[in-house]
Amino acid sequence: MDADPEALPDDIDALKAALMSERTRAQKVAAELAVARAKATEDLALIAHQKLRIAKLERQIYGPRSERSSLLIEQLALAFEELEASATEDELAAEIATASVTSVAGFTRQRPERNTFPEHLPRERVVITPPTACACCGGTRLRKLGEDVTKTLDSIPRQWKVIETVREKFTCRDCEKISQAPAPFHVIPRGWAGPSLLAMILFEKFGQHQPLNRQAERYAREGVPISLSTMADAVGAACTALAPLSRLLESHVLAAERLHGDDTTVPVLAVGKTDTGRCWVCVRDDRPFGGPAPPAAMFYYSRDRKGEHPRQHLTSYSGIFQADAFDGYRQLYAPGRSPGLIVEAACWVHARRPFFIMADLDENARRRAAGKKEIPLSPIAIEIVRRIDALFEIERPINGKTPDERREVRQALSKPLVNELLVYMREQRAKLSRGHDLAKAIDYILKRQDAFTLFLDEGRVCLSNNAAERALRGIALGRKSWLFCGSDRGGQRAAAMYSLIISAKMNGVDPQAWLADVLARIAAHPAHRLDELLPWNWKPTASAIHAAA
């Protein structure tokens, strides 16, 4: 459409026609772009697969020349796993984009023939109730013509089985039309894996930090060989199916009055090395001040630790943000920020740590018993730790009380102790040199006095940021198992799945049972009632209860 206003038609019908033409052209371009992206991602996955096969063959032919060759194979397997899942996500996006455009051919990946239904596995035949009347004329004189069977590999604890879903065909004796029950919804295309198996793969990978190649080895030992590409394909499809729940979860978290924030390192595979990415978390937990909203955590991934990332994550947020004194958060607290002000709340546990290192009496006792040299302790640090611990003693009885009740207790008991502590720290700081470790620890609090004393006037604020650190604990432990993310797309997928799994745990829900039930229901669940599947609203079906038992 001509951008010159003079060239635009004056007739409303002509303008509508031009607008519809432009929209159709834009849909076509978007569909072509989605198909091209899917093809490119498939090519990358194919290249990674071939590299993995070559490395395995070389190791088989020439033998294990060093431990580095086995590590290389693991790295290639992880890279292929992430690319295969990304290719499936892009394929599904291309299918959605081309569904409404007739002039752009769809794209379907060429997958190798799967051998995921071993003959020795027991079969469970599930026959869908056939139609009793002809769908065309309504006649009841039906006879069986044949049946379509969809095989789905599923698992129950310590047992594997293949479920054969049968849809019998009937032909009408009156009009010769064929009647058949509609095909059931499947979580992933072609439905080779059942929801329980998908939930197990996802929870093992993201909840138990077991890479897919290790899962494949374990399943093969149990007599069920599933290829790495097949499992990665399932991960990509399942993550796509769960994406709407992730968006609902993010909306719930960012609607909080107060958020906890933190981040941790995530090694990311790069060419000839590993880069250090970051995994950020925003935690909503209103339980300490008696809030009725359910707790939840939202994770984000980035390639670096630039301040632009938390600003992007919290674009729509306004309220209290409790975190450490990371410089990247500084612009969040700008007075004129849009859409609203974010108030900084500091963490007393984080501030206490450097003092505790210089006041660790127990560590010196252990060193003395072992005959080692003792650490020089600071009387000032010991006194500061004692005073901070007194603040935490006041907090324990009021945990779970309303904000007003917490504020009242803090004004009466905590405020005098904080004022005395600040006076004591200023007196001691004047006696210390600029480069002294104790001076740096004192300055950390004095320079952020407003953030550290906010809890005295605001009952929703906690003394610590432990909620965010607890959410990140699993990633810190899992790094020893999975070593690194295979790609940026893999890091983003992991962040989305961490959000769902950690939120389920925070609400006392078994993540694997929840994922299995949600994956079984989400394809047919009404979009406007999707919030019913969130962990705190979830009511398991009878089949989910039976599977958990």
N, C-alpha and C positions, 0 to 999 in steps of 0.2 A: 504494500500500500504506500502511495506517495506521501512523503512526510510534509510536503508543501501544503499549507492550509488552503491556498488558492486552488490547488488541483483536486481538492476533495469535493465529492458531489454534495449538492444541497438537499437532495431527496432523502428522506429518512429511510425508506426501504432500501435505497442503494447503499446508504451508510451501513445498515444492518447487514446487507449482503457482503459488503467489503470486510466488515468486522468478522463475520462468520468465516469468510475465506482466509483471513489472516490467522484466526484461531486454528482452523484446520491445518494450515501450513505449519504453525508452531507445534501442533501435536505431532505432525509427521516428522518434523526435525527432531523433536524430543524422542520419538520412537526410534528413529534411525540412530540417534546418538546412543540410546540405551542398548540397541542391538550391537552396535560397534564396540561399546564398552564390554558387553558380555563376551563377544568374540575375542577381544584382546585379553581379557582376564582368563578365558579358557586356554589361550595360547601360552600364557605365562604358567598356568598350572601344568600344562602338558610338558613344557620345557623343564619345570622343576621335577616332574615325575621321571623324565628321562635321565636327568642328572642323578636322581636318587638310584635308579636302576643301574646306571653305569658305575656309581660308587660301590654298590653292593656287589656287582659282578667283578670289579677290580679287586675288592677285598677277598672274594671267593677264589679268584684265580691266583693272586699273588700272596695271599695270606695276610694276617694282621701284622703289618710291618711296625705299627706303633699304636699307642692309645689314641693318637690324634685322628687316625683313620676312622675309628669307631665314633669319636665325637663328631667328626665331619658328617658321618651318615645320620646321626641324630639331628644335627643342624639342618641337613637337607630334608629329612623327614618332616621336621617342624615347619620349614618354609613351604614344602609341598602341601602340608595339611592346611595352612592358612590360605594359600592360593586356591586350593580346591574349594574350600568353604566360600571364599570371596567369589569364585566363578559361579557357584550355585546362587548366591545372593543376586549377582548381576543378571543371571539368566531369568530369575523370577521377576526382577525389575523390568527386564525387556519384555517378558510376557504380558505384564500389566500395561506397559506403555504401548504395545502393539495391539492390544485387545480392542481399542476404540478407533484404530486406524487401519483401513482396509488396503491402503496402497503400499504398506510396508510389511514385508514378509517377516513372520516370527522367527525366533531363534531357539533351537533345541540342541543342547550339547550332545555330542556323541560319547556315550559312556560305554565302558567295556561290559561285557556280559557278566552279571553277578552270579556268584556261586555261594549265596548266603542262606540256602535252605537245604542243609544236609539231610539225606534220606533217613538217617537214624533218629532224627528228632521226632517226638510224638506229634500227631496232628490233632487239632481241635476243629471240628467242622461246625461252623456257625452259618445256619441257613436263614436268610432273611425271609420273612413271611411273604409269600408270593401274592400277586394280585388275584382277587376273586372275580373280577369283572374286567372286560376289555376296556382299555383306556380310550379306544376310538369310538366304539358304538355302544358300550355298556353291556354287551352280551356276556352271559355266564358260562357258555360252552367253551371252556378253555382246555387245552391239552398241552402237556410239556413238550417243548421243542428242543431244549438244551439248557445249558447254564454257563455262566461266566464265573470263574474262580479267581479271586485275588489273594495271593499269598503274602502274609505279613509276618515277619520274624519278630517275636516278642519274648520277654523274659519275665520270670518270677524268681524270687530269691532261690538260688542254687538249682534252678531248673529252666531249661530252654524248651520252647515249643514253637511250632509253626501254626498259625491260625489261618484256616482256609475259609474265607468269607464267600459264600455261594449265593449267587443271584439267579434263580431259576427262570427260564424263559417259557412262556406259554403262548400258543397261537390260538386265535379265535376260530372256531368252526364256522361261524356265521360270516365273518368278513375277512378272515385269513390274516388279520393284523397281529403283530407280535406284542405281547405285554410282558413287562419285566419290572421288578422293583428298582428304584433309582440306586445308583452306586453310593456307598457311604463316603463321607468326607474323610480325607487323609491329611495328616499333619504335613507331610512332605510329598512332593510329586511322586506318583507311581506307588506310593504307600508301602514300600518294602519293609519298613521298620515300624513296629507298634509304639504307642506312647510310652509304655514302661521302659522299653529298650532305649528310646531316645532320652528319656529322663535320666536313666542310668549313665549313658554316655556323657550327657551334659554335666551332671553332678560330679561324676568322676573327674572330668577335665577341669571344670571351673570351681567346684566345691572341694574336691579332694586333691586337686593339682596333679592329676595323672595325665600326661600327654597321651594322645590317641595311639601312638605307636606302642606304648606300653600296655594300653588297654587291649589292642589287637592281639598282642602276644598272649595275654592272659585268656582271652576268649578262645584263641586257637588251642590252648592247652586244655580247655574245657570241651573241645570237640566242635566248636562253632567258629570256623575261620571267616572273618570279615576283613576285607581289605582296608588299608588305610584310606584310600581314596573314597571308598563307600562311606566310611565313618565321617570323614571330613565333609562329604557332600551332605550328610544328614545334619551335621552341626550347623552348616550354613543355612539350610532350609529351616531348621528349628529356630535359629536366632531370628530369622526373618518373620516367622510366625509369632514370636514372642515380642517383637518390636513394639506393637501397640501398647502392651502392658508396661514396657519400659517408659514410654512417653507418659502414661498415666501416673506411674510412680514418680517421675521427675516433677510433674505438676504438683503432686501431693507434698513432696519434700520442699519445693521452693515456695509453698504457701505457708511455711512455718513462721512463727513469730521470732524464733531464735534458731540458728543453725550452728553446728560444729563443723569445722573445716580442717583438713590436713592433707598431706600428700606423702608419697613414698617413691623410691626409685624403682624402675622397671627396666631391666636390660632388654634391648631390642636388637634383633639380628640385623646386621648391616654387611656390606661387602667387605669381607676379610676381617671383620671386627664386630663388636657389639657396641651400640650406642646406649646412652643412659636416658631412657624416657621417664615419664612421671605418671603416676596414677593418683588422681585427686579424688577426694571423697567429701560429700556434704551429708551430714547426718541430722535428721530430725528426730529428736527424742524429748518429748514434753513430759515424760514421767517424773523427772525430779521435781517439777513444780506442779504436779497434779493435773497436767493437761490431758484432755480426753482423746486427743488425736493419736492414732497408732504410730509407733516408731518406724522409720524407714531410712535407707541409705542410698544415695545416688553417687555412682562412680563415674569418673571421666578419665580419658587417656590423652596424653600429649607427648610429643617427641622431645620436648625440652621443658624447662621450668620458668619460662617467661611469664611475667605478670599478666600478659594479655589473656592467658588461658583461664585463670579464675575470674577475670572480669567478664569473659564470654560466658562462662558457666552461670554466673550470677547476674546476668544482664537484667532479668526481670525481677530480681529479688530486692526487697527492702526490709530491714529489721535489724536484729542483733546477730552479729557474726563472731563466734568465739573461735579463735585460732592462735597460732604462735605469731611472732613478730616478723613474718616474712615480708621483705620489701615489696614483693609483687602484689601484696594486698593493700598497699598504701593508698592507691587511687580509688579503691572501693569506698574509703571513708571520706572522700571529698565532700565538703558541705553542700555544694550545688549539684550533687549527682542526680541523674534521672534514671529510673522513675521515682526514686525515693532515697532517703538517707539510710546508710548502713552504719550501725554503731559498733565500734570495736570493743570486744570483751577479751581480756587477756587470760592466760592460763597460769594459775599459781603453781601447779605441779611442774610445768616447764621452767618457771623461774626458780623453783626450789632445787632443781637438780644440781646446778653447779655448786651451790652451797653445801648440799648433802655430800658431794664428792670430797669436799674439804672438811667434813664433819662426821665421816663414817667411822664411828667407834667400833662397830662390829667387825669391819674389815681389818682394822688394826689388831683386834683380838685374834682373828684368824691367822694373820701374818705372824703375830707373836707366838702363837701355838705351833706354827709350822717352822719357826726359826728364821723367818724372812725379815727384811728391813721394813720398819713401819713407815706409814705415810705421815708426813707432817700435818697435823690438824690445826685448824684455826679456831680459836675461842669465839671470834666474831661470827664465823659461819655456824658454829654450834648453837649460838644464841639465836641467830636468825632462823635456823631450822626449827628450833624449839617454839618460837613465836608463830611461825607459819603452821606448824602442826596443831597449835592451839586453835587456829581458825578452822581447820578441818574437823576438829573435835566438836565444834559448835554446829557444823553442817550436818553431821550424821543424824541427829534426832529430827531435823526439819526436812529431811529428804522425802519428797512426795507431798509435802504440804503445799498450800496455795501460795501464789506469789506474794500476796499481802501478809500472810503469816510468816513467810520466810524473811520478808523485808523488816517486819517488826522485830523479829529476833536478832537479825543482823544489826539493826540500828542500836539495839540495847546492848548486845554482847560483843559483836565483831568490830563495830566502828571504833570503839576506844582502843582495842588491840591493834587495829590497822594504823591509827594515828600515832600510837606509841612506836610501832615498828618503823614507820616512815621517819620519825624524828631520830630514832636510834641509827637508822641507816645513813641519814645525812651527817650525823655526828661522826660516824666511823669512816664515811667516805672522805671527809676532809682530812683524815690522817693517813690516807693511802695514796701511793703514787698512781699516775695515770695508767700505766701498763700492768698493774697488779691484777691477777685473775679475780680476786675478791672485788676489786673496784669495778671491773667489767660486769660482774654479776649484779652488783648493787645498781649500777647505771642502767642496766636492762629494766629494772623495776621503776626507778625514779623518773626515767625519760618517758615512761608510759603509765604514769600515775593514774590518769583518768580511766584508762582501760582496766587497770588492776583494781580500782576502787568502785567500778561500775556496779559490782554485785551488791554493794551496800544499799543502793537506792533502787535496784531492779531485781525483784524476786525471781524472775525467769532465768537469770544468769547463774551458771554453776561456777564453782571455784576452779574446776579442772576441765580440760579438753579430752578427757579419757574416752568419751563416747566415740570420737573420731579415731583415736588410736586403737581402740578395740576393733573397729570396723576394718582397719588396715592390717591387723595382726595376721590374718590368714594369708595375705599376699606376702608379707615378710617371711612367713614360714614356708610358703609354697615356692618361693624363688629357689630354694635349695633342690626342689624336685624338677621344676620345668626349666630352670636356668635362664630363659629369656623368652620374649615374645618373638614370633616368626616375622611379623610385619606390623605396620601401623594399623592396618585393617584388623589384624588379629588382636592388637591392644584394645581397639574400640569394641570389638566383639566381647572380649574378656570383661571390659568395664561394664557393659550392659548386663552380662550374665552375673557378674559379682553383685550388681545392684539388686537383681531379683533374688538371688540365693541368700545374701546377707540380710535383706529385708525380711525374708521368710523366717530366718533364724531369729531375728529380733522379735518377731511376733509369736515365737514358740511353735512354728509350723515346720514339719519335716520337709526340707526343700525337695527331696527326690519324690516323695509321694505327691506333693503339691504340683511339681512340674509334670508328673505323669498324668494327673487328673486334668490339669489345664491343657496340656497338649492334646488330650483326647477330646476335649470339649470346645476348644477355641475356634476351630474352623466353622462350626455350626452355631456358635454363640452369637446372639444379637450384638451388633457393634455398640448400640446405645446402653447396653447393660454390661459392658466389658469390665466395669469396676467391681462386679461381683466376683471376678476371678483374682483380684488382688489378695495377697496373703491374709490380711486382717478381715476380709469379707468372705473368704473362701469357705464353702461348705462342701466337704467331700461327698461324692456320690457313693452309692452302695458298693460299686465295683472298686472304688479307690480304698474304701475301708477294708474290703476283703483282701485287696492286694497288700495293704499295709500289715494286716494281721498275718 
